[in-house]
Amino acid sequence: MLACVLASLSIAGAQLGDTEGLDDGDGADAGGAKQVEVASYFTEFTRVGPYPYQVCADLPGEIGETDATKSARCIPVESGELEFCGEVAYDTCSRVISPILYDEQIAASHDERLARWELEFPALVTTECTEAFQLYFCLLAFPRCEEDTDDLGSFLELPLCFDYCVNAHMACIGDQLLSQAACDKAVVQGRVAPPRADVTCVSRGVRTLGVSLVYALAVALLSWSFVSRLEES
């Protein structure tokens, strides 16, 4: 089932034009290159220091007057503009000129994948899973962006929150460890933020400071344990 979920995400990556390095579920990435060492990359993303947000205009895309200037751009999507990805109503780092046409392509790819799931893994296709997968699919396809306060005029793509990624996978996989492993790999691509409290990320389309619930709970428990030891001594 994990392979099926990861394979579905590789489709989203392919449509965004950045499939290189995405896991297709069988140990090889979509670009045919050697699989990256997740642990080392994850350590790099979670180390102390500035989080490496991706600059929208530096990402591949088809927006621009000439081939040399074409790239992704941060553009607004209004509420109700998209039919399938209706919850997308914010500035998005778009790889395509028309979000409306892209929304139709995303819907077709989603429906095709879901139809295959129903035949191959009927127990997986629950209402909770399909709703969670649709939203996660849309948030990957239309990543939120915002202006860099340290470099006005430059726009940064915001990653999805780690806890949101895990919960979305849990809705389909039902296994926390497998869900975390899938999201660890997504961290490598910069599409999902590591569980760091200083990273601004996106959860269900809502921009938030990435104070991971798991991270916050762990800190609280550690603090409580430390205080308890002090009191006992």
Biotite code that builds the C-alpha atoms (Angstrom):
import biotite.structure as struc

atoms = struc.array([
    struc.Atom([0.000, 0.000, 0.000], chain_id="A", res_id=1, res_name="MET", atom_name="CA", element="C"),
    struc.Atom([2.869, 2.355, 0.738], chain_id="A", res_id=2, res_name="LEU", atom_name="CA", element="C"),
    struc.Atom([4.247, 1.674, -2.732], chain_id="A", res_id=3, res_name="ALA", atom_name="CA", element="C"),
    struc.Atom([0.890, 2.626, -4.196], chain_id="A", res_id=4, res_name="CYS", atom_name="CA", element="C"),
    struc.Atom([0.772, 5.907, -2.274], chain_id="A", res_id=5, res_name="VAL", atom_name="CA", element="C"),
    struc.Atom([4.332, 6.822, -3.211], chain_id="A", res_id=6, res_name="LEU", atom_name="CA", element="C"),
    struc.Atom([3.690, 5.936, -6.849], chain_id="A", res_id=7, res_name="ALA", atom_name="CA", element="C"),
    struc.Atom([0.730, 8.289, -6.869], chain_id="A", res_id=8, res_name="SER", atom_name="CA", element="C"),
    struc.Atom([2.869, 11.118, -5.575], chain_id="A", res_id=9, res_name="LEU", atom_name="CA", element="C"),
    struc.Atom([5.391, 10.495, -8.352], chain_id="A", res_id=10, res_name="SER", atom_name="CA", element="C"),
    struc.Atom([2.613, 11.356, -10.828], chain_id="A", res_id=11, res_name="ILE", atom_name="CA", element="C"),
    struc.Atom([2.121, 14.709, -9.169], chain_id="A", res_id=12, res_name="ALA", atom_name="CA", element="C"),
    struc.Atom([5.868, 15.309, -9.354], chain_id="A", res_id=13, res_name="GLY", atom_name="CA", element="C"),
    struc.Atom([5.943, 14.379, -13.036], chain_id="A", res_id=14, res_name="ALA", atom_name="CA", element="C"),
    struc.Atom([3.244, 16.893, -13.850], chain_id="A", res_id=15, res_name="GLN", atom_name="CA", element="C"),
    struc.Atom([5.109, 19.555, -11.931], chain_id="A", res_id=16, res_name="LEU", atom_name="CA", element="C"),
    struc.Atom([8.217, 18.888, -13.985], chain_id="A", res_id=17, res_name="GLY", atom_name="CA", element="C"),
    struc.Atom([10.447, 17.912, -11.074], chain_id="A", res_id=18, res_name="ASP", atom_name="CA", element="C"),
    struc.Atom([10.337, 14.123, -10.933], chain_id="A", res_id=19, res_name="THR", atom_name="CA", element="C"),
    struc.Atom([14.054, 13.693, -10.447], chain_id="A", res_id=20, res_name="GLU", atom_name="CA", element="C"),
    struc.Atom([14.669, 11.991, -7.150], chain_id="A", res_id=21, res_name="GLY", atom_name="CA", element="C"),
    struc.Atom([11.010, 11.193, -6.383], chain_id="A", res_id=22, res_name="LEU", atom_name="CA", element="C"),
    struc.Atom([10.571, 7.659, -5.078], chain_id="A", res_id=23, res_name="ASP", atom_name="CA", element="C"),
    struc.Atom([8.343, 5.524, -7.296], chain_id="A", res_id=24, res_name="ASP", atom_name="CA", element="C"),
    struc.Atom([7.852, 2.958, -4.585], chain_id="A", res_id=25, res_name="GLY", atom_name="CA", element="C"),
    struc.Atom([10.217, 0.223, -5.796], chain_id="A", res_id=26, res_name="ASP", atom_name="CA", element="C"),
    struc.Atom([13.528, 1.619, -4.565], chain_id="A", res_id=27, res_name="GLY", atom_name="CA", element="C"),
    struc.Atom([14.457, 3.560, -7.705], chain_id="A", res_id=28, res_name="ALA", atom_name="CA", element="C"),
    struc.Atom([13.624, 7.172, -8.342], chain_id="A", res_id=29, res_name="ASP", atom_name="CA", element="C"),
    struc.Atom([11.504, 8.424, -11.226], chain_id="A", res_id=30, res_name="ALA", atom_name="CA", element="C"),
    struc.Atom([14.528, 9.774, -13.062], chain_id="A", res_id=31, res_name="GLY", atom_name="CA", element="C"),
    struc.Atom([16.347, 6.441, -12.977], chain_id="A", res_id=32, res_name="GLY", atom_name="CA", element="C"),
    struc.Atom([19.144, 7.810, -10.811], chain_id="A", res_id=33, res_name="ALA", atom_name="CA", element="C"),
    struc.Atom([20.486, 6.012, -7.772], chain_id="A", res_id=34, res_name="LYS", atom_name="CA", element="C"),
    struc.Atom([18.253, 6.350, -4.735], chain_id="A", res_id=35, res_name="GLN", atom_name="CA", element="C"),
    struc.Atom([19.408, 9.107, -2.378], chain_id="A", res_id=36, res_name="VAL", atom_name="CA", element="C"),
    struc.Atom([20.452, 8.375, 1.163], chain_id="A", res_id=37, res_name="GLU", atom_name="CA", element="C"),
    struc.Atom([17.452, 9.710, 3.052], chain_id="A", res_id=38, res_name="VAL", atom_name="CA", element="C"),
    struc.Atom([19.074, 9.740, 6.483], chain_id="A", res_id=39, res_name="ALA", atom_name="CA", element="C"),
    struc.Atom([21.913, 12.082, 5.465], chain_id="A", res_id=40, res_name="SER", atom_name="CA", element="C"),
    struc.Atom([19.601, 14.485, 3.650], chain_id="A", res_id=41, res_name="TYR", atom_name="CA", element="C"),
    struc.Atom([17.102, 14.470, 6.492], chain_id="A", res_id=42, res_name="PHE", atom_name="CA", element="C"),
    struc.Atom([19.890, 15.331, 8.919], chain_id="A", res_id=43, res_name="THR", atom_name="CA", element="C"),
    struc.Atom([20.901, 18.219, 6.661], chain_id="A", res_id=44, res_name="GLU", atom_name="CA", element="C"),
    struc.Atom([17.364, 19.627, 6.581], chain_id="A", res_id=45, res_name="PHE", atom_name="CA", element="C"),
    struc.Atom([16.888, 19.275, 10.341], chain_id="A", res_id=46, res_name="THR", atom_name="CA", element="C"),
    struc.Atom([20.225, 20.695, 11.382], chain_id="A", res_id=47, res_name="ARG", atom_name="CA", element="C"),
    struc.Atom([20.397, 24.012, 13.184], chain_id="A", res_id=48, res_name="VAL", atom_name="CA", element="C"),
    struc.Atom([20.485, 26.854, 10.673], chain_id="A", res_id=49, res_name="GLY", atom_name="CA", element="C"),
    struc.Atom([18.263, 28.557, 8.097], chain_id="A", res_id=50, res_name="PRO", atom_name="CA", element="C"),
    struc.Atom([15.826, 26.254, 6.331], chain_id="A", res_id=51, res_name="TYR", atom_name="CA", element="C"),
    struc.Atom([16.599, 26.120, 2.564], chain_id="A", res_id=52, res_name="PRO", atom_name="CA", element="C"),
    struc.Atom([13.329, 27.420, 1.110], chain_id="A", res_id=53, res_name="TYR", atom_name="CA", element="C"),
    struc.Atom([13.124, 27.140, -2.677], chain_id="A", res_id=54, res_name="GLN", atom_name="CA", element="C"),
    struc.Atom([12.878, 30.360, -4.685], chain_id="A", res_id=55, res_name="VAL", atom_name="CA", element="C"),
    struc.Atom([9.863, 30.071, -6.961], chain_id="A", res_id=56, res_name="CYS", atom_name="CA", element="C"),
    struc.Atom([11.453, 31.761, -9.982], chain_id="A", res_id=57, res_name="ALA", atom_name="CA", element="C"),
    struc.Atom([14.404, 29.355, -9.798], chain_id="A", res_id=58, res_name="ASP", atom_name="CA", element="C"),
    struc.Atom([12.142, 26.330, -10.272], chain_id="A", res_id=59, res_name="LEU", atom_name="CA", element="C"),
    struc.Atom([11.316, 24.901, -13.713], chain_id="A", res_id=60, res_name="PRO", atom_name="CA", element="C"),
    struc.Atom([8.121, 26.114, -15.345], chain_id="A", res_id=61, res_name="GLY", atom_name="CA", element="C"),
    struc.Atom([6.546, 27.427, -18.528], chain_id="A", res_id=62, res_name="GLU", atom_name="CA", element="C"),
    struc.Atom([5.776, 31.018, -17.535], chain_id="A", res_id=63, res_name="ILE", atom_name="CA", element="C"),
    struc.Atom([7.838, 33.617, -19.396], chain_id="A", res_id=64, res_name="GLY", atom_name="CA", element="C"),
    struc.Atom([8.245, 35.367, -22.736], chain_id="A", res_id=65, res_name="GLU", atom_name="CA", element="C"),
    struc.Atom([11.144, 33.277, -24.018], chain_id="A", res_id=66, res_name="THR", atom_name="CA", element="C"),
    struc.Atom([12.435, 29.770, -23.389], chain_id="A", res_id=67, res_name="ASP", atom_name="CA", element="C"),
    struc.Atom([15.439, 31.263, -21.629], chain_id="A", res_id=68, res_name="ALA", atom_name="CA", element="C"),
    struc.Atom([13.268, 33.157, -19.138], chain_id="A", res_id=69, res_name="THR", atom_name="CA", element="C"),
    struc.Atom([10.549, 30.572, -18.560], chain_id="A", res_id=70, res_name="LYS", atom_name="CA", element="C"),
    struc.Atom([10.228, 29.336, -15.007], chain_id="A", res_id=71, res_name="SER", atom_name="CA", element="C"),
    struc.Atom([7.716, 28.903, -12.208], chain_id="A", res_id=72, res_name="ALA", atom_name="CA", element="C"),
    struc.Atom([6.080, 32.087, -10.891], chain_id="A", res_id=73, res_name="ARG", atom_name="CA", element="C"),
    struc.Atom([4.138, 33.066, -7.792], chain_id="A", res_id=74, res_name="CYS", atom_name="CA", element="C"),
    struc.Atom([0.616, 33.883, -8.999], chain_id="A", res_id=75, res_name="ILE", atom_name="CA", element="C"),
    struc.Atom([-2.732, 34.347, -7.222], chain_id="A", res_id=76, res_name="PRO", atom_name="CA", element="C"),
    struc.Atom([-5.526, 31.772, -7.363], chain_id="A", res_id=77, res_name="VAL", atom_name="CA", element="C"),
    struc.Atom([-8.890, 33.163, -6.330], chain_id="A", res_id=78, res_name="GLU", atom_name="CA", element="C"),
    struc.Atom([-11.499, 31.346, -4.244], chain_id="A", res_id=79, res_name="SER", atom_name="CA", element="C"),
    struc.Atom([-13.756, 29.285, -6.513], chain_id="A", res_id=80, res_name="GLY", atom_name="CA", element="C"),
    struc.Atom([-11.374, 29.571, -9.475], chain_id="A", res_id=81, res_name="GLU", atom_name="CA", element="C"),
    struc.Atom([-10.478, 25.877, -9.406], chain_id="A", res_id=82, res_name="LEU", atom_name="CA", element="C"),
    struc.Atom([-13.084, 23.125, -9.473], chain_id="A", res_id=83, res_name="GLU", atom_name="CA", element="C"),
    struc.Atom([-11.220, 19.990, -8.390], chain_id="A", res_id=84, res_name="PHE", atom_name="CA", element="C"),
    struc.Atom([-8.724, 21.703, -6.077], chain_id="A", res_id=85, res_name="CYS", atom_name="CA", element="C"),
    struc.Atom([-11.385, 23.995, -4.637], chain_id="A", res_id=86, res_name="GLY", atom_name="CA", element="C"),
    struc.Atom([-9.514, 24.540, -1.364], chain_id="A", res_id=87, res_name="GLU", atom_name="CA", element="C"),
    struc.Atom([-6.683, 26.241, -3.255], chain_id="A", res_id=88, res_name="VAL", atom_name="CA", element="C"),
    struc.Atom([-7.301, 29.969, -2.823], chain_id="A", res_id=89, res_name="ALA", atom_name="CA", element="C"),
    struc.Atom([-3.934, 31.601, -2.236], chain_id="A", res_id=90, res_name="TYR", atom_name="CA", element="C"),
    struc.Atom([-0.754, 32.661, -4.029], chain_id="A", res_id=91, res_name="ASP", atom_name="CA", element="C"),
    struc.Atom([0.768, 29.553, -5.581], chain_id="A", res_id=92, res_name="THR", atom_name="CA", element="C"),
    struc.Atom([4.162, 28.833, -7.107], chain_id="A", res_id=93, res_name="CYS", atom_name="CA", element="C"),
    struc.Atom([2.738, 27.781, -10.468], chain_id="A", res_id=94, res_name="SER", atom_name="CA", element="C"),
    struc.Atom([4.731, 25.823, -13.030], chain_id="A", res_id=95, res_name="ARG", atom_name="CA", element="C"),
    struc.Atom([2.007, 26.334, -15.652], chain_id="A", res_id=96, res_name="VAL", atom_name="CA", element="C"),
    struc.Atom([0.373, 29.328, -17.340], chain_id="A", res_id=97, res_name="ILE", atom_name="CA", element="C"),
    struc.Atom([-3.216, 28.284, -16.682], chain_id="A", res_id=98, res_name="SER", atom_name="CA", element="C"),
    struc.Atom([-4.058, 26.942, -13.204], chain_id="A", res_id=99, res_name="PRO", atom_name="CA", element="C"),
    struc.Atom([-7.581, 26.138, -14.433], chain_id="A", res_id=100, res_name="ILE", atom_name="CA", element="C"),
    struc.Atom([-6.373, 23.799, -17.189], chain_id="A", res_id=101, res_name="LEU", atom_name="CA", element="C"),
    struc.Atom([-3.837, 22.311, -14.809], chain_id="A", res_id=102, res_name="TYR", atom_name="CA", element="C"),
    struc.Atom([-6.609, 21.707, -12.277], chain_id="A", res_id=103, res_name="ASP", atom_name="CA", element="C"),
    struc.Atom([-8.447, 19.660, -14.920], chain_id="A", res_id=104, res_name="GLU", atom_name="CA", element="C"),
    struc.Atom([-5.306, 17.627, -15.603], chain_id="A", res_id=105, res_name="GLN", atom_name="CA", element="C"),
    struc.Atom([-4.809, 17.014, -11.878], chain_id="A", res_id=106, res_name="ILE", atom_name="CA", element="C"),
    struc.Atom([-8.429, 15.848, -11.564], chain_id="A", res_id=107, res_name="ALA", atom_name="CA", element="C"),
    struc.Atom([-8.024, 13.412, -14.472], chain_id="A", res_id=108, res_name="ALA", atom_name="CA", element="C"),
    struc.Atom([-4.797, 11.972, -13.042], chain_id="A", res_id=109, res_name="SER", atom_name="CA", element="C"),
    struc.Atom([-6.360, 11.669, -9.585], chain_id="A", res_id=110, res_name="HIS", atom_name="CA", element="C"),
    struc.Atom([-9.436, 9.862, -10.931], chain_id="A", res_id=111, res_name="ASP", atom_name="CA", element="C"),
    struc.Atom([-7.293, 7.485, -12.991], chain_id="A", res_id=112, res_name="GLU", atom_name="CA", element="C"),
    struc.Atom([-5.162, 6.603, -9.982], chain_id="A", res_id=113, res_name="ARG", atom_name="CA", element="C"),
    struc.Atom([-8.197, 6.176, -7.760], chain_id="A", res_id=114, res_name="LEU", atom_name="CA", element="C"),
    struc.Atom([-9.827, 3.828, -10.274], chain_id="A", res_id=115, res_name="ALA", atom_name="CA", element="C"),
    struc.Atom([-6.699, 1.655, -10.225], chain_id="A", res_id=116, res_name="ARG", atom_name="CA", element="C"),
    struc.Atom([-6.718, 1.656, -6.425], chain_id="A", res_id=117, res_name="TRP", atom_name="CA", element="C"),
    struc.Atom([-10.313, 0.439, -6.365], chain_id="A", res_id=118, res_name="GLU", atom_name="CA", element="C"),
    struc.Atom([-9.299, -2.596, -8.433], chain_id="A", res_id=119, res_name="LEU", atom_name="CA", element="C"),
    struc.Atom([-5.945, -3.334, -6.799], chain_id="A", res_id=120, res_name="GLU", atom_name="CA", element="C"),
    struc.Atom([-6.563, -2.302, -3.170], chain_id="A", res_id=121, res_name="PHE", atom_name="CA", element="C"),
    struc.Atom([-10.322, -2.037, -2.564], chain_id="A", res_id=122, res_name="PRO", atom_name="CA", element="C"),
    struc.Atom([-9.879, -1.962, 1.219], chain_id="A", res_id=123, res_name="ALA", atom_name="CA", element="C"),
    struc.Atom([-7.696, 1.142, 0.848], chain_id="A", res_id=124, res_name="LEU", atom_name="CA", element="C"),
    struc.Atom([-10.310, 3.247, -0.908], chain_id="A", res_id=125, res_name="VAL", atom_name="CA", element="C"),
    struc.Atom([-12.246, 4.668, 2.023], chain_id="A", res_id=126, res_name="THR", atom_name="CA", element="C"),
    struc.Atom([-13.897, 8.082, 2.205], chain_id="A", res_id=127, res_name="THR", atom_name="CA", element="C"),
    struc.Atom([-11.249, 9.249, 4.676], chain_id="A", res_id=128, res_name="GLU", atom_name="CA", element="C"),
    struc.Atom([-8.428, 8.077, 2.425], chain_id="A", res_id=129, res_name="CYS", atom_name="CA", element="C"),
    struc.Atom([-9.802, 9.511, -0.821], chain_id="A", res_id=130, res_name="THR", atom_name="CA", element="C"),
    struc.Atom([-10.561, 12.909, 0.716], chain_id="A", res_id=131, res_name="GLU", atom_name="CA", element="C"),
    struc.Atom([-7.135, 13.104, 2.355], chain_id="A", res_id=132, res_name="ALA", atom_name="CA", element="C"),
    struc.Atom([-5.403, 12.010, -0.849], chain_id="A", res_id=133, res_name="PHE", atom_name="CA", element="C"),
    struc.Atom([-7.272, 14.549, -2.992], chain_id="A", res_id=134, res_name="GLN", atom_name="CA", element="C"),
    struc.Atom([-6.296, 17.467, -0.762], chain_id="A", res_id=135, res_name="LEU", atom_name="CA", element="C"),
    struc.Atom([-2.687, 16.294, -0.430], chain_id="A", res_id=136, res_name="TYR", atom_name="CA", element="C"),
    struc.Atom([-2.517, 15.840, -4.212], chain_id="A", res_id=137, res_name="PHE", atom_name="CA", element="C"),
    struc.Atom([-3.812, 19.395, -4.725], chain_id="A", res_id=138, res_name="CYS", atom_name="CA", element="C"),
    struc.Atom([-1.484, 21.002, -2.180], chain_id="A", res_id=139, res_name="LEU", atom_name="CA", element="C"),
    struc.Atom([1.493, 19.361, -3.896], chain_id="A", res_id=140, res_name="LEU", atom_name="CA", element="C"),
    struc.Atom([0.260, 20.506, -7.303], chain_id="A", res_id=141, res_name="ALA", atom_name="CA", element="C"),
    struc.Atom([-0.385, 24.079, -6.137], chain_id="A", res_id=142, res_name="PHE", atom_name="CA", element="C"),
    struc.Atom([2.266, 24.870, -3.498], chain_id="A", res_id=143, res_name="PRO", atom_name="CA", element="C"),
    struc.Atom([1.751, 28.097, -1.560], chain_id="A", res_id=144, res_name="ARG", atom_name="CA", element="C"),
    struc.Atom([4.269, 30.910, -2.015], chain_id="A", res_id=145, res_name="CYS", atom_name="CA", element="C"),
    struc.Atom([4.958, 34.219, -0.308], chain_id="A", res_id=146, res_name="GLU", atom_name="CA", element="C"),
    struc.Atom([7.346, 37.123, -0.651], chain_id="A", res_id=147, res_name="GLU", atom_name="CA", element="C"),
    struc.Atom([10.743, 36.782, 0.973], chain_id="A", res_id=148, res_name="ASP", atom_name="CA", element="C"),
    struc.Atom([10.911, 39.452, 3.680], chain_id="A", res_id=149, res_name="THR", atom_name="CA", element="C"),
    struc.Atom([14.712, 39.464, 3.392], chain_id="A", res_id=150, res_name="ASP", atom_name="CA", element="C"),
    struc.Atom([14.666, 39.845, -0.401], chain_id="A", res_id=151, res_name="ASP", atom_name="CA", element="C"),
    struc.Atom([11.632, 41.848, -1.527], chain_id="A", res_id=152, res_name="LEU", atom_name="CA", element="C"),
    struc.Atom([10.466, 40.943, -5.006], chain_id="A", res_id=153, res_name="GLY", atom_name="CA", element="C"),
    struc.Atom([11.595, 37.345, -4.563], chain_id="A", res_id=154, res_name="SER", atom_name="CA", element="C"),
    struc.Atom([8.997, 34.699, -3.701], chain_id="A", res_id=155, res_name="PHE", atom_name="CA", element="C"),
    struc.Atom([9.566, 31.503, -1.750], chain_id="A", res_id=156, res_name="LEU", atom_name="CA", element="C"),
    struc.Atom([7.724, 28.210, -2.119], chain_id="A", res_id=157, res_name="GLU", atom_name="CA", element="C"),
    struc.Atom([6.434, 26.965, 1.229], chain_id="A", res_id=158, res_name="LEU", atom_name="CA", element="C"),
    struc.Atom([6.690, 23.237, 1.996], chain_id="A", res_id=159, res_name="PRO", atom_name="CA", element="C"),
    struc.Atom([3.913, 21.147, 3.498], chain_id="A", res_id=160, res_name="LEU", atom_name="CA", element="C"),
    struc.Atom([4.069, 20.612, 7.254], chain_id="A", res_id=161, res_name="CYS", atom_name="CA", element="C"),
    struc.Atom([5.560, 17.305, 8.360], chain_id="A", res_id=162, res_name="PHE", atom_name="CA", element="C"),
    struc.Atom([2.685, 16.437, 10.692], chain_id="A", res_id=163, res_name="ASP", atom_name="CA", element="C"),
    struc.Atom([0.154, 17.146, 7.947], chain_id="A", res_id=164, res_name="TYR", atom_name="CA", element="C"),
    struc.Atom([2.068, 14.879, 5.570], chain_id="A", res_id=165, res_name="CYS", atom_name="CA", element="C"),
    struc.Atom([2.116, 12.073, 8.141], chain_id="A", res_id=166, res_name="VAL", atom_name="CA", element="C"),
    struc.Atom([-1.595, 12.427, 8.912], chain_id="A", res_id=167, res_name="ASN", atom_name="CA", element="C"),
    struc.Atom([-2.494, 12.428, 5.200], chain_id="A", res_id=168, res_name="ALA", atom_name="CA", element="C"),
    struc.Atom([-0.550, 9.206, 4.678], chain_id="A", res_id=169, res_name="HIS", atom_name="CA", element="C"),
    struc.Atom([-1.996, 7.719, 7.861], chain_id="A", res_id=170, res_name="MET", atom_name="CA", element="C"),
    struc.Atom([-5.499, 8.191, 6.447], chain_id="A", res_id=171, res_name="ALA", atom_name="CA", element="C"),
    struc.Atom([-4.597, 5.716, 3.703], chain_id="A", res_id=172, res_name="CYS", atom_name="CA", element="C"),
    struc.Atom([-1.778, 3.581, 5.099], chain_id="A", res_id=173, res_name="ILE", atom_name="CA", element="C"),
    struc.Atom([-2.871, 3.367, 8.718], chain_id="A", res_id=174, res_name="GLY", atom_name="CA", element="C"),
    struc.Atom([0.703, 2.832, 9.899], chain_id="A", res_id=175, res_name="ASP", atom_name="CA", element="C"),
    struc.Atom([2.536, 5.710, 11.573], chain_id="A", res_id=176, res_name="GLN", atom_name="CA", element="C"),
    struc.Atom([6.069, 4.418, 10.979], chain_id="A", res_id=177, res_name="LEU", atom_name="CA", element="C"),
    struc.Atom([5.450, 3.825, 7.263], chain_id="A", res_id=178, res_name="LEU", atom_name="CA", element="C"),
    struc.Atom([3.773, 7.228, 6.995], chain_id="A", res_id=179, res_name="SER", atom_name="CA", element="C"),
    struc.Atom([6.734, 8.957, 8.652], chain_id="A", res_id=180, res_name="GLN", atom_name="CA", element="C"),
    struc.Atom([9.134, 7.107, 6.342], chain_id="A", res_id=181, res_name="ALA", atom_name="CA", element="C"),
    struc.Atom([7.225, 8.346, 3.294], chain_id="A", res_id=182, res_name="ALA", atom_name="CA", element="C"),
    struc.Atom([7.317, 11.919, 4.594], chain_id="A", res_id=183, res_name="CYS", atom_name="CA", element="C"),
    struc.Atom([11.028, 11.651, 5.428], chain_id="A", res_id=184, res_name="ASP", atom_name="CA", element="C"),
    struc.Atom([11.620, 11.057, 1.721], chain_id="A", res_id=185, res_name="LYS", atom_name="CA", element="C"),
    struc.Atom([9.392, 13.995, 0.800], chain_id="A", res_id=186, res_name="ALA", atom_name="CA", element="C"),
    struc.Atom([11.571, 16.186, 3.036], chain_id="A", res_id=187, res_name="VAL", atom_name="CA", element="C"),
    struc.Atom([14.516, 15.408, 0.751], chain_id="A", res_id=188, res_name="VAL", atom_name="CA", element="C"),
    struc.Atom([12.645, 16.982, -2.177], chain_id="A", res_id=189, res_name="GLN", atom_name="CA", element="C"),
    struc.Atom([11.903, 20.172, -0.237], chain_id="A", res_id=190, res_name="GLY", atom_name="CA", element="C"),
    struc.Atom([8.162, 19.629, -0.701], chain_id="A", res_id=191, res_name="ARG", atom_name="CA", element="C"),
    struc.Atom([7.627, 18.747, 2.968], chain_id="A", res_id=192, res_name="VAL", atom_name="CA", element="C"),
    struc.Atom([9.243, 20.533, 5.895], chain_id="A", res_id=193, res_name="ALA", atom_name="CA", element="C"),
    struc.Atom([11.138, 18.614, 8.566], chain_id="A", res_id=194, res_name="PRO", atom_name="CA", element="C"),
    struc.Atom([9.630, 18.718, 12.084], chain_id="A", res_id=195, res_name="PRO", atom_name="CA", element="C"),
    struc.Atom([11.279, 22.023, 12.976], chain_id="A", res_id=196, res_name="ARG", atom_name="CA", element="C"),
    struc.Atom([9.527, 24.763, 14.939], chain_id="A", res_id=197, res_name="ALA", atom_name="CA", element="C"),
    struc.Atom([11.181, 27.573, 12.957], chain_id="A", res_id=198, res_name="ASP", atom_name="CA", element="C"),
    struc.Atom([9.961, 26.567, 9.479], chain_id="A", res_id=199, res_name="VAL", atom_name="CA", element="C"),
    struc.Atom([6.913, 28.214, 7.930], chain_id="A", res_id=200, res_name="THR", atom_name="CA", element="C"),
    struc.Atom([4.883, 25.485, 6.264], chain_id="A", res_id=201, res_name="CYS", atom_name="CA", element="C"),
    struc.Atom([1.422, 24.633, 4.938], chain_id="A", res_id=202, res_name="VAL", atom_name="CA", element="C"),
    struc.Atom([-1.165, 22.411, 6.621], chain_id="A", res_id=203, res_name="SER", atom_name="CA", element="C"),
    struc.Atom([-4.409, 21.744, 4.719], chain_id="A", res_id=204, res_name="ARG", atom_name="CA", element="C"),
    struc.Atom([-3.751, 24.843, 2.619], chain_id="A", res_id=205, res_name="GLY", atom_name="CA", element="C"),
    struc.Atom([-3.290, 27.085, 5.658], chain_id="A", res_id=206, res_name="VAL", atom_name="CA", element="C"),
    struc.Atom([0.024, 28.872, 6.184], chain_id="A", res_id=207, res_name="ARG", atom_name="CA", element="C"),
    struc.Atom([1.419, 28.279, 9.646], chain_id="A", res_id=208, res_name="THR", atom_name="CA", element="C"),
    struc.Atom([4.653, 28.446, 11.571], chain_id="A", res_id=209, res_name="LEU", atom_name="CA", element="C"),
    struc.Atom([5.809, 24.862, 11.547], chain_id="A", res_id=210, res_name="GLY", atom_name="CA", element="C"),
    struc.Atom([5.417, 24.103, 15.215], chain_id="A", res_id=211, res_name="VAL", atom_name="CA", element="C"),
    struc.Atom([4.933, 20.380, 14.811], chain_id="A", res_id=212, res_name="SER", atom_name="CA", element="C"),
    struc.Atom([2.460, 18.950, 17.327], chain_id="A", res_id=213, res_name="LEU", atom_name="CA", element="C"),
    struc.Atom([4.690, 15.922, 17.778], chain_id="A", res_id=214, res_name="VAL", atom_name="CA", element="C"),
    struc.Atom([7.720, 18.186, 18.160], chain_id="A", res_id=215, res_name="TYR", atom_name="CA", element="C"),
    struc.Atom([5.950, 20.458, 20.646], chain_id="A", res_id=216, res_name="ALA", atom_name="CA", element="C"),
    struc.Atom([4.688, 17.496, 22.656], chain_id="A", res_id=217, res_name="LEU", atom_name="CA", element="C"),
    struc.Atom([8.168, 15.989, 22.751], chain_id="A", res_id=218, res_name="ALA", atom_name="CA", element="C"),
    struc.Atom([9.644, 19.277, 23.972], chain_id="A", res_id=219, res_name="VAL", atom_name="CA", element="C"),
    struc.Atom([6.938, 19.574, 26.615], chain_id="A", res_id=220, res_name="ALA", atom_name="CA", element="C"),
    struc.Atom([7.544, 16.031, 27.856], chain_id="A", res_id=221, res_name="LEU", atom_name="CA", element="C"),
    struc.Atom([11.295, 16.540, 27.938], chain_id="A", res_id=222, res_name="LEU", atom_name="CA", element="C"),
    struc.Atom([10.858, 19.800, 29.850], chain_id="A", res_id=223, res_name="SER", atom_name="CA", element="C"),
    struc.Atom([8.484, 18.131, 32.324], chain_id="A", res_id=224, res_name="TRP", atom_name="CA", element="C"),
    struc.Atom([10.923, 15.252, 32.789], chain_id="A", res_id=225, res_name="SER", atom_name="CA", element="C"),
    struc.Atom([13.809, 17.668, 33.378], chain_id="A", res_id=226, res_name="PHE", atom_name="CA", element="C"),
    struc.Atom([11.839, 19.693, 35.951], chain_id="A", res_id=227, res_name="VAL", atom_name="CA", element="C"),
    struc.Atom([10.706, 16.503, 37.705], chain_id="A", res_id=228, res_name="SER", atom_name="CA", element="C"),
    struc.Atom([14.297, 15.343, 38.032], chain_id="A", res_id=229, res_name="ARG", atom_name="CA", element="C"),
    struc.Atom([15.316, 18.688, 39.478], chain_id="A", res_id=230, res_name="LEU", atom_name="CA", element="C"),
    struc.Atom([12.516, 18.484, 42.037], chain_id="A", res_id=231, res_name="GLU", atom_name="CA", element="C"),
    struc.Atom([13.461, 14.924, 42.979], chain_id="A", res_id=232, res_name="GLU", atom_name="CA", element="C"),
    struc.Atom([17.098, 15.916, 43.495], chain_id="A", res_id=233, res_name="SER", atom_name="CA", element="C"),
])
